[in-house]
Amino acid sequence: MNAILRPIAPPVDLGSASAAQAALRTFWRLSDAWKLDPAEQTTLLGIGRTTLYQWKQGKVNGALDRHVLERLSYLFGIFAALQILLPGSERAAEWVRKPNTAPLFAGRSALDRMLGGQVADLFVVRDYLDAQRGGKS
């Protein structure tokens, strides 16, 4: 018997303005949970202040740049991993800002590391959390 696998829902078109708006709504919720200020938001997204304020006003014209999508993917993964490791948004938000003795952080917070400005800074925090929850090493 040959079974044909079909997706449960149609794939999301990441190139659409509606997908961009949905991703940004999720980012605003993450920003609220982590109490991110505009400077932190622009650094994490790799965008300028003007773009940030346009997006906050809902002025998203078309798709998000692939580099922004990559950053959002890492941030959403970090957020999700923290929800698994530290259930309760307050504990997760505290962890993001709390100094960390793990060698990766060298006494600084995970947010400090993520604010290095490079996509790699987001990647290493995501990778660290995945390893902590047994996702990969």
N, C-alpha and C positions, 0 to 999 in steps of 0.2 A: 504494500500500500504506500503510495507516494503522497505525502501530505504537503500542501503548499502553505507556507507560513505567510501570514498577512499581518501587517501592523494593526494594532487595535485602533489607533487613531491615525489620521493622516500626518505625515511628517510636518514639523513646524518650518515654515519658510523664514529662515533667519535674515533673509534679504528684505523683509517687509517692514514698513513703518510700525505696524501693529505689534510685531514681534519685538521691535526695538523698544516700544513704549512699555510692553509687558516686562521686559528685562530690566528696564530702568525703574519701574515701580517696585520690583523686587529689590533692586539696589537701594532705593530710598528707605525701604523697610529695614534692610541690613544697616544702613547708615544711622537710622534712628536707634536700633538695638545697640549698636556699638558707640553711639553718641559721637559720630564723626562730624567735624566741622568742615566748612567748604574747602579749606586748604587740604585737608586730609582726603576729602572726596576727589578733588582734582588730581592729586598725586596717585591715588589708587587706580583711578580710571585712565590716567595718562592723557588728560585733556586740559584745556585752558579754562579759566574762570568764566569767560563769556559763554562758552559752550555749556558749561555746567548750569548756568542760570537760565539759558534758553531751554535746556532739557527739563529743568525743574518747573518751567512754565508750560511744559508739554509740547514745546516746539521741536519736535523730532521729525526731520524731513528725510524719510527713507531709512535705509538700513544703517546699522552701526558699523563702524570700521572694524575690520577683523581683529585688529589689535585690542580694541575696546572689548570685543566679544571674548577674546582670550582672557583678558583681565577679569571680566565678569565671571567667566567660568571658574577661574581659580578662587575668586572671592566667594562664590556660591558654594563651592566645594569646601572651603574653610568653614564657612558658616554651618553647613550641613554636618561636617565632622564634629564641630563643637557641640551641636545639638545632641549628637550621639554620645560623646564623651562626657559632656557636662550638661545634662538635661536642665532646662530652665534658662531662660534668656539672660537673667542677671549674672549667673555664674559664668556663662560664656563671655558676656561683655566684660566682666571683670578680668577674665583670663587674658583677653586680647590686650588689655592695657597694663596688666601686672608684670613687673620684672620677672624674668624667667632665667633660671640657672642652667638650663640645658645648653650644651656647648654651641649649638646653632644660634642662640640668642645672646650669649655672653653677658648675662645680667640685664639685658634690655628686654623690652616687651615684644610680643609678636607683632603688635602694630608698628612699633619702631622699625622692625625688620621689613615689614610690608611697605613702609613709607620710604624705603630706599629708592623707590621710583622705577625700578626695573621689573619687568615681568618675572625674571628669575627670583626676585625677592618674594613674590606671591607663590611661585612654584615651590620654593623650599619650605615655606610654612605649610602649604597644603600637603606636601610629601611627608613632613614631620608628623602632622596630625593623622594622616593615613597610616603611618607606621605605628603610632600610638594606639590606634584602634584596631590594629592587626590587618589593615587593608593591604599593605605592601611594606617592604623594607627598603 
